[in-house]
Amino acid sequence: MDNLLELTFGELKNSFIANNVQPSRAYPVFGWIYRRSVFDFEQMTDLPKDLRPMLKDWYKVIELEPVEEQADPSGESVKFLFRTYDGHYIESVLLQGGEIDDETETLGPERLTVCVSSQIGCPLGCNFCATGRLDYKRNLSAGEIVSQILLMDRYAKKKYKRETPGRAVTNIVFMGMGEPLLNFENVMKAIGILAFSGGFHIGARHITISTAGIAPKIKELAEIGLQIRLAVSLNSVNQEKRKVLMPVARTHSVNNILDAVKYYQQHIDRRITFEYVLLNGINSQEEDVLAMKRSLQGIKFHLNLIRYNPVDEIPLSPPTDEEYRHFKGFLRKHGIPFVERFGKGREIAAACGQLGLCKLDERLAKSKS
Ligand code: SF4
């Protein structure tokens, strides 16, 4: 039996043709699922009555299992724990605000951004990241990626009382667990499923893919030609520092990544986001800013400045207040455009780099009680 969440609109139409069902019936089915969150064919009232039981025999909607929701005290972020069909766990986050707007460089209070995971664990093991400490299990399927977004969208509609048909979520960022460009096919398929105009209808301009710097895949993404915002976790342009912080730098050097970023910008005329996690005593000097200024010349970008969000058992610390203030001064002095990201969700370990299934056993026990 096919899981509808794994099918693009085109695939559903082809599947209908193979089953001798009028392909145009795929339109209402996509509308019910992605605009109205109705998964029961019997409730899809504009489908012929005799067709509904047949569809029920052939297809079903398999969602992730929601295990826990944790809202931070401000109510601006909610972290979700989901279980996959094969018993693994992933986390995703719903944020009020979220990604910066290209034109206005604001975060917009009306924005509802979902930060989604693309893998179970992560094979890249960046040493400042909680996910990097987990065992890598597997890629998420397109349907599992789609399911995270639908479940958070339903939650958001209830929480923010946006009960009209259509989505509440305004932006999607692939910044959760895993490296999205190492799960390229499924991530792109999920984006295709969610883009369909008769369904969830979210355009590429509202989607950000964040990468640790998989240079050839950045180029491949550029060649697809979608207006997706590219974010690169930079943290330093010094190759030696980067190799320590992010082992993936041994395979993809800073120079290779920046070449790929320039290639991306030649194809997709959008500002690049460079993420810069500021760490105490590691990447906070004026020379770091000067090196960055030299390396990023010719790229239209802004920097997301993230004060390191501490993670249990990782022996790194956030910058001191003074260090942070000085670093911002260096950025201004050398004309690097930046936006401060304030670690939304820090209290519930939902901020950038903190998705690490912390205290999982405790949380599972609590969710059962
Ligand atoms: S920062 Fe991203 S790429 Fe690096 S370990 Fe964490 S999830 Fe993986």
Boltz pocket constraint, residues with backbone or C-beta under 6 A from the ligand:
constraints:
  - pocket:
      binder: B
      contacts: [[A, 122], [A, 123], [A, 124], [A, 125], [A, 126], [A, 129], [A, 130], [A, 131], [A, 132], [A, 133], [A, 176], [A, 177], [A, 178], [A, 179], [A, 211], [A, 212], [A, 233], [A, 353]]
      max_distance: 6.0
